[in-house]
Amino acid sequence: MSIPNVKRYKITAADGDTASVMAVIPKNGDLEAYLRDVSARFDWKSWKDAKANVSKVRVGQQKQKKAK
Protein backbone atom coordinates (compact mmCIF):
# COMPACT_ATOMS: atom_id res chain seq x y z
CA MET A 1 0.00 0.00 0.00
CA SER A 2 1.50 3.32 -1.00
CA ILE A 3 1.02 6.80 0.33
CA PRO A 4 -0.86 9.02 -2.13
CA ASN A 5 0.75 12.20 -3.48
CA VAL A 6 4.29 11.15 -2.54
CA LYS A 7 6.89 12.36 -4.99
CA ARG A 8 10.59 11.70 -5.25
CA TYR A 9 12.95 14.67 -5.24
CA LYS A 10 16.70 14.74 -5.80
CA ILE A 11 18.89 16.76 -3.45
CA THR A 12 22.52 17.66 -4.06
CA ALA A 13 25.36 18.07 -1.59
CA ALA A 14 27.99 20.81 -1.81
CA ASP A 15 30.52 18.35 -3.28
CA GLY A 16 28.15 17.17 -6.03
CA ASP A 17 26.74 13.95 -4.54
CA THR A 18 23.03 13.38 -5.05
CA ALA A 19 20.44 11.58 -2.96
CA SER A 20 16.71 11.10 -3.40
CA VAL A 21 14.10 12.12 -0.85
CA MET A 22 10.44 11.15 -0.89
CA ALA A 23 8.01 13.74 0.47
CA VAL A 24 4.49 15.15 0.26
CA ILE A 25 4.57 18.91 -0.35
CA PRO A 26 1.42 20.97 0.34
CA LYS A 27 -0.13 22.82 -2.61
CA ASN A 28 0.93 26.25 -1.37
CA GLY A 29 4.33 25.06 -0.10
CA ASP A 30 7.60 26.44 -1.43
CA LEU A 31 9.35 23.48 -3.03
CA GLU A 32 12.73 25.18 -3.51
CA ALA A 33 12.90 26.31 0.14
CA TYR A 34 11.94 22.82 1.32
CA LEU A 35 14.63 21.14 -0.80
CA ARG A 36 17.29 23.62 0.41
CA ASP A 37 16.30 22.90 4.03
CA VAL A 38 16.33 19.12 3.48
CA SER A 39 19.72 19.27 1.79
CA ALA A 40 21.14 21.27 4.70
CA ARG A 41 19.72 18.86 7.31
CA PHE A 42 20.59 15.66 5.45
CA ASP A 43 23.33 13.57 7.07
CA TRP A 44 25.68 13.32 4.10
CA LYS A 45 28.52 11.68 6.07
CA SER A 46 26.50 8.66 7.19
CA TRP A 47 24.88 8.43 3.74
CA LYS A 48 28.32 8.21 2.11
CA ASP A 49 29.47 5.63 4.68
CA ALA A 50 26.39 3.48 4.08
CA LYS A 51 26.81 3.80 0.33
CA ALA A 52 30.46 2.73 0.59
CA ASN A 53 29.60 -0.33 2.70
CA VAL A 54 27.20 -1.73 0.11
CA SER A 55 29.40 -3.77 -2.16
CA LYS A 56 27.94 -6.74 -3.94
CA VAL A 57 30.49 -9.24 -5.15
CA ARG A 58 29.17 -11.99 -7.37
CA VAL A 59 31.39 -15.04 -7.32
CA GLY A 60 29.34 -17.19 -9.66
CA GLN A 61 26.61 -19.73 -9.57
CA GLN A 62 26.97 -22.50 -7.07
CA LYS A 63 25.57 -25.93 -7.73
CA GLN A 64 23.04 -27.04 -5.21
CA LYS A 65 23.39 -30.49 -3.69
CA LYS A 66 20.38 -32.73 -3.90
CA ALA A 67 19.31 -34.10 -0.56
CA LYS A 68 18.49 -37.80 -0.76
C-alpha positions as CSV (number, residue, x, y, z in Angstrom):
1,M,0.0,0.0,0.0
2,S,1.5,3.3,-1.0
3,I,1.0,6.8,0.3
4,P,-0.9,9.0,-2.1
5,N,0.7,12.2,-3.5
6,V,4.3,11.2,-2.5
7,K,6.9,12.4,-5.0
8,R,10.6,11.7,-5.3
9,Y,13.0,14.7,-5.2
10,K,16.7,14.7,-5.8
11,I,18.9,16.8,-3.4
12,T,22.5,17.7,-4.1
13,A,25.4,18.1,-1.6
14,A,28.0,20.8,-1.8
15,D,30.5,18.3,-3.3
16,G,28.2,17.2,-6.0
17,D,26.7,14.0,-4.5
18,T,23.0,13.4,-5.0
19,A,20.4,11.6,-3.0
20,S,16.7,11.1,-3.4
21,V,14.1,12.1,-0.8
22,M,10.4,11.2,-0.9
23,A,8.0,13.7,0.5
24,V,4.5,15.1,0.3
25,I,4.6,18.9,-0.4
26,P,1.4,21.0,0.3
27,K,-0.1,22.8,-2.6
28,N,0.9,26.3,-1.4
29,G,4.3,25.1,-0.1
30,D,7.6,26.4,-1.4
31,L,9.4,23.5,-3.0
32,E,12.7,25.2,-3.5
33,A,12.9,26.3,0.1
34,Y,11.9,22.8,1.3
35,L,14.6,21.1,-0.8
36,R,17.3,23.6,0.4
37,D,16.3,22.9,4.0
38,V,16.3,19.1,3.5
39,S,19.7,19.3,1.8
40,A,21.1,21.3,4.7
41,R,19.7,18.9,7.3
42,F,20.6,15.7,5.4
43,D,23.3,13.6,7.1
44,W,25.7,13.3,4.1
45,K,28.5,11.7,6.1
46,S,26.5,8.7,7.2
47,W,24.9,8.4,3.7
48,K,28.3,8.2,2.1
49,D,29.5,5.6,4.7
50,A,26.4,3.5,4.1
51,K,26.8,3.8,0.3
52,A,30.5,2.7,0.6
53,N,29.6,-0.3,2.7
54,V,27.2,-1.7,0.1
55,S,29.4,-3.8,-2.2
56,K,27.9,-6.7,-3.9
57,V,30.5,-9.2,-5.1
58,R,29.2,-12.0,-7.4
59,V,31.4,-15.0,-7.3
60,G,29.3,-17.2,-9.7
61,Q,26.6,-19.7,-9.6
62,Q,27.0,-22.5,-7.1
63,K,25.6,-25.9,-7.7
64,Q,23.0,-27.0,-5.2
65,K,23.4,-30.5,-3.7
66,K,20.4,-32.7,-3.9
67,A,19.3,-34.1,-0.6
68,K,18.5,-37.8,-0.8
